Amino acid sequence: MSERVLVGTGVASADDGVVIAKARVKIPGSIVLSNQPGERFNLLDVKVALQQMREQIEIEAFGSSGESVEILRAMAIMLSDKDLFEEIKARMIEGADAATAIRGSFAKFARKLSDLGGHFAERSNDLNGIAERTISHLANEPADEADDEKKILIAESLSPVDLSNLPENISGFITQHGGVGSHTAVMARANKLPAVMGVIGAGVIKDGDTILLDATSGQVFINPSQDEISNYRAAIATEVDLSLVTPVPLLANVGSAIEGGSAIKAGAAGVGLYRTELLFLGRKDAPSFDEQVFEYSRLLARFKNKLVIARLLDLDFDKPLPFLKPAGSGDYFGRGLATLLANPDVIQTQMQALAKASSYYPETELWVMAPMVINLDEAKEFLDMAKQYDFDKLGVMVEVPELATPQVLQQLFKLVDFVSIGTNDLSQYVLKRPRSTFRNLSDAKHPKVISTVGTIIEAGKNAGKPVSICGEIAGEPEAAQWFIDLGASSLSASSALLPALRQKLAV
């Protein structure tokens, strides 16, 4: 099975959402321009490089279409900014080499945008890409040459300028920074280039790794097994046949309103896991109430007369957020509901925004659940807080063995309306796997994990409450049938897997 599965924000269309190819890792900041006498680049060289870069980008804009044209033109205007050149000049006079001066000056301008927050913050990453391309041009660095083998580009960030100049063999990209509101994301969608952005763990990907990129779900599989690849290829080739009836509803895991469109095309009966945290990642401050209402409304609008299960902001060890105070204890410190409860302003604002969005689209059934609940006291505190809002149902994620004993589950189902099982985390904690050795799908099939899932489902059946499976394993046909046989009320998986899964499970 995959060595690791990473999650970010998918930003490409459903028609071009899945790519399987070797990784091409791009390391930014590797070019150094000497500032030694006889070798140093002078200010005139820099000025000429900026001008030539502007001309190149304008030519690229001329050959583009749609939104890409305006974005590239905006990038070109930035390069002619007098304040930018003066900043570079000042740094070089102080003794900085040209590359350092350019990077520092562009970074200063990027910080100004980032400090503005929201969409401005997302677009600050555009400047970093322009800086690196300007330095490459100044150093007369040859561009990457395309070969016959398709590649997925891995980078810290990519600017629209980078995107307009990719080799033809690049069939998708993954970045550590950026999001759905960035210019780069706009251009990726316009050019039908599959992408997953904001992948914080992307640094573990090595040159030559086989990557399965699913831009419909925002998932990145590192060195997937042949079975995983086959399942995805089968899914891609499978036409959606909505006449086929499945034993339980097939829902979709999504991270944004854009991914919601992919889910609809794939025939999803609704959303089983709305990963709301993707709106929060990579930001210095939490998104405002209005921002959240806007994004949640966009998703709910796509699923009128269907179900959407929204998970409140979920934190992971490798996804720290500067505006959140971590809480919890032991293996779960800094994770899930404990951290949210320690930051009541954040969780309250998010629930208020979800409730407001829901009031605009009452035809959409909205269930809200808390992430990684560790004990009953946490569950009670969340429910007491959430009951003031008019959500259709309230539930929790069961992802730790402490919550999955028959005695605790009996009490839990007296409190909640439903439960969702996150098999990824549950597998890791049940098997006591370090994150570095966790194998995801194979671990989720371990007898101990399946037994624990069965215990949770049985408790739900006894209480007459629905239990959904929303981990990645839900999209694997054999495991999906196990969960159905155990009594799961629904399955939620990547949109790309739903058509093939429907065919396999059809009764």
N, C-alpha and C positions, 0 to 999 in steps of 0.2 A: 504494500500500500504506500501512499505518499509519505515521503519523509516528513513533510510538514504542510499544513494548510494555513495560508494567511488570508486575512480579510481586509478589504478596503471598500472604496466606492466605485462601482461600475459606471462607466460614462459613455458607453457606445450603444448602438442600436441593437435591438433583438435579432435583426437579420444577420448581423455580423458580430455576434456576441462571444463566440468561443473560438479560441486559437490554441493549437498545440504545436510548440516549436522549441528550439534551443534558446537559452538565454544569452544575450549579449549585454554584458555589464558595462555601463559607462561611468567612469570615475571622474567627477568634476574637480576642477582645481589642480589638475596634474601638470598643466603647462606653467613653466617659470620663465619669465623674461628677464635676462640679465640687466643690471643697472651699472655694470662696471665700465670705466672709461674705455672707449673704443668699441664697446659692445652694446651700450645702453641705447634704448629707444628714446628719442627726444619727443618733445611735445608736438612737434609738427607731424611725426609719425603717427602719434595717437590721434590727432585731429583728422588726418587723412583716413586712418582706419575707421573711425566713427562715420565719416562721410561716405566711404565706400560701403560700409555695412548698411547705412541707410539706403543707398542706391540699390544694393542687392535685395533688401527687403521690399522696396517699392516695386522692383521687377517681379518678385515672388507674389506680391499682392495683385499685380496686373494679371498674372496667370492663374489666380484663384477665383473663387466664386462665393456668393452668399455672405455669411457673417465673417468668413475668413478674411475677406478683402478689408473690411473696416478694422479688424483686429490688427492685421499686419501694418496697415497704414498708421494706426495708433503707436505701434512699436517703433516705426520709422521716425515719427515725430519726437519720441522720447530721445532718440539718438542725436537730435539736433538741439536739445535743450542746453542753453548757454550755462545754466547753473551746474549741470552735470559736468561739462568740460572744465569749468572753473574749479570744481571740487577735485577732479583728477589732477589738474595742474598744481593745486596747492599741495596735494599729497606727494607728487613727484618732486616738487621743489624742496620738500622736507626730507627727501632721500628715498622714498619708496620706489621700488621698481615698477614698471608700467603695469604688469599684471596685477600686482598687489594694489596699486592705486585705482585701477579700473574696478577690481572686485570690491574694494572698500567703498568707492563712490557709489556704485550701483546698489550695494548693500544698504548704504545710508538712505538712499531714496526708497528702497524696498521697505525699510523699517518705518519710514514716514507713512507709507501706505498701510502697512501692517497695524500700526497704532490706531488707524482709523476704524479698524475692525470690519466685520461683515465681508462683503464682496471685495472691498478694497484689500483686505488682508489676504484673501485667496489669490488675488491678482498680483500681489507683491512678488510671488514666486516667478512671474514672467520676467522680471528684471534680472534675476540671477542667471537665467538661461541666455539672455541677450549679452550679459557681461562675458560669459564663457565663450560665446561665439565670436564676440569682438576680439578677445584675446587670441583665439585660434586664428582669426584672420590676420591680426598683427604679426603673429609668429609664423605666418605662412604655413600653418599646420594643414596637411592634406585631410580632406573630409573622409569619413568612413566610406569605403568602397563596398558596393553591394556584391554579394556572391549569389550563387544559385540557391543556397539553402535559406529557407525562411527563418527569421529570428524574432524574438521578443526582446525589446529594449528595456533594460532595467536602469533606472536613474534616480538620483535624489529628487530632481525636479526637471521639467522640460518647459521651455517657453514656447509660445506660438511660433516664434522664429525657428526654434529647433524642429518643431513639428513640420514646418513647411519645407525643411531641408533634409528629411530622413531618406536614407538609402531605400531603394525599391523593395529590398528583401525584408524590411521591417514590417511585420504583419500585426503587431500590437505592442503596447508598452505598459510598464508598471513603474509608478513613482512613489517615493516615500512621502512627498508633500503634494499639496494641491487638492482640489475638490470639484464638485459639480458646477460651482459658479465661476470657475476660472476660465480665462480665454482659451487655455489649452484644452480643457474639456469640451468647450464649444466647438473648437476646430476638430477634435477627435470625432465627435458625433457627426459633424458636417461631412467629414471625409470617410465616415463609416470605418474608422480605425478602432478596433476593440482596445479598451484600456481599463485598468484598475488603478485608482489614485488614492493617496493617503494610506498606503500600506506601510505601517510603521516597522514591521519586521523584515522589510524587503532587503535589508543589508545582508541577510544570510544567504541570499541567492548567489551562486557562483557562475562564472562564465562557463557555458556548455551544459549547465543543468537543463534537463527537460522540464518545460513549464506548460501546465495546462491553465490557461487564463480564461476565466468565465466572467465576462463583463456584464452579463445579465444578473448575476448574483453578487458580484464583487469578490469572488473567491479566486485564490491563486494556489494551485497545487504544485508542489516542488517534487520533481521526479516521481510522478504518479505511476502506479502499477499498470500493467497491460490491461487488467480488468477495468480499472477506472477509465483509461483511455478509450477502451472499446465501448463502455457504457455511454460516454460522452459522444463519441462518434455516431453511435446508434441513435442517440437522442437528437443530434443535429440533423441526421438524415430522415428522421421520422416526422411525418406530417401530423398535425394536430387533428385528431378525430374525436370531436366532442360527443359523438353518438355513443361512444363506449362508456359503459357504466362501471365504476369502481366500487369496491365494498365500503370504502370510507372516502370522504372528501380529500382531494389532493390540493394542498395549498402551496403558496410560494414563500420563500425567504427573500426579503428585499431590504434595501438600505436607503432608498430614495424614491421620489415620485417617478423619476425616469425609469428605474427598474420596475416600477409598478406597471408601466406600459408593456414591458417584456413579459411580465407575468400574465397579463390579460391575453396577449397573443399566444402564449403557451397553453392557454385553457385553464388557468388556475381558478379554483372555486373561491378564492380569496387569498388573504395573506395570513400565514401561520406564524410568521416571525418578522415583524417590522423592526429592524435594527436602528433605532433612533439615534444611537450614539454616533453614527457617521456624520450627523449634522454638527456634532460637538468637537470632533477630533481635529487636531492641528491648529487650534485657536488659543489665543491668550485669555480671552474672556468667553463666557458662555453666550450662546446666541440669544438675542433678545426675545421677549415675549412675541412681538410682531413677526420676527423672522421665523420662529417656530410655528406660529399659527399659519403663516403662508405655506411653509413646506408641508406640514401635516394636512392642510386643506387640499393641496395638490394631489396628495396620495389618496385621501378619502374620496375625492371627486371621481377617481378612476374606478372605484369599487362600490358604486351605488348598488344597493340590494345584495351586497356580499359582505363577508366577514373580514375584518382587519384586526389582528391581535398585535398590539403595540407593546414592545418591551421598553421600559424606561431605561434611561442612560445606563449602559453596562460598561464597567471599567475592567481593564485587565492589567497585569503587571507591566506589560510593555506598551501600555497606552496611557501614561500619566497625563493629567490635565492640570495646568498651573492654577486654575481657578477652583480646584477641588482639594479639600483637606482629606487625605486618606484616613480610613478607619478600619476597624475589624481586628482580628487577631490570628496568629498562627499562619497556616497555609493560605488563609483567605484574606490576609491583610491587604487593604487597598482595593478590594474587589467588591462588586455588586451592591446589594442593598445597604450594607453597613456603611459604606462610604456615602451613599446618597442620603441616608438618614442623618449623617454628620454634617450635611450641607443642605439644610431644609429649604433655603431660598432657591436652590437649583431645582430640587425635586418638585417643590410647590409650583414654580414657574412652568416647568414642563407639563405638569398635570393640568394646570390652568389653560395652557396653550392647546393641549389635546382636547380638553373639554370645549373650548371655544371653537376649534376646528370642527369638532363633532356636531356642534349646534348648527353649523352651516350645512352639514350633510347628514341629516338625521336618517336618511335612507340607508346609510352605511352603518352596519353593526360594528361598534368599536368595543373591543375587550382590551383591558390594560393589565399588564402583569409586571411584577417586580423581578429584577434580575438576581440570580444567585442568592437565594435566601438561605441562611445558615441554621436558623432555629425558629421556634414558634413565636418567641417574643418579637423578633424582627417582623415576622408576617403580620402579627397583630398591630404593630405600630404603623406599618404601611397601610393596612386596611382601614384603620381608624382615620388616617390622614386622607385616604382616597375616597372614602364614602361621602364626603361633602360634594363630590363631583358626580355628575349624572352619567357615568359610564354604564354601558349595558351589562358588563360583567367584570369582576376583578379576580385576578389569579396570581400565581407565582411560578417562577422557574424552579424545578427541582433538579439540582446539578451536583449535590454533595451527598455522600452516604449518610451523614448525620440526620438528614431530613427524610431519608428513604427507608426507615425502619417501620414495620407494621404499626407499632404503638404511636409513633410520631405522626405518621400519615393519617391515621384514624382521627387524630385531633386536628390536623391540618385541613382535611376535607370538610370538617365542620365549620371552618372559617371562610374558605375560598369557594368561588364559583367554578373554577377550573384549574388545571395544572398543565404546564408544558414541560416536557423533558428535554433538556439540552444534553444530548448524548456525547458531545465532544468533551465538555468539562466533566460530566459524570464518569466517563470512561477513565479519564486521567486520574481522578480522585479515588475512584473505586479500586483501581489497579495500582495506585500510589506511584504513578509514572512521573518522573521529572519532565518538565515541559520540553527539554531538549531531545528526549527519547520517545515522546508521544507519537504514535503512528496512526492516529485518527481512526480511519475506517476499520482497519484490522483489529484495533483495540476495542472498538465499539461492538465487535462480534464476539468478544471474549465471553465465555459462559457466565462469569461473575457479573459482567455488565448486563447481559441479557436477563439474568435472574433478577437483578436489581430493578430493571425496567419492568419486568413482570410483576414484581411486588408493588410498584407504584401504580401500575394499571389496575391490578386487582383491587387495591384500596379505593381507587376511583370508581370502579364498577360497584363495589359494595356501598359507596356513598351516593351513587347515582350522579356522579360528576364527570364531565369529559376530561380525557387525558390525551394530549397531542404530542407527537414526536416531531421535533423541529431541528434536530441535529443533521449533519450531512449524510449520515447513514440512512436516513429516511428516503433518500433518492436511489438507493441501491436495491434492485428488485427483490433479491432473496431476503435481505434483512427486512425490507418493507412488508413482505408477506408474514414474516415472523411476528412483527408488531401488530399486524392486523389479526393474526390468529390469537395473540395474547389479549386482544380487546381494545387496542388504541382507537380513539374516536376519529382521528384525522392524522394525516402525514403532511409535513411541510418540507420542501426541498428547493434546490435551485431551479429556476424557471426552465433552464436548458434541459433538465432531466425529466420534466413533467410529461411531455408527449410520449417518450419511450416507456416511462413508468406506467402511464395509463394503459398502453397496449399490453404490458406484461401482467397487470393486475385485473384487467377487464373480466367481468363475470359473464 
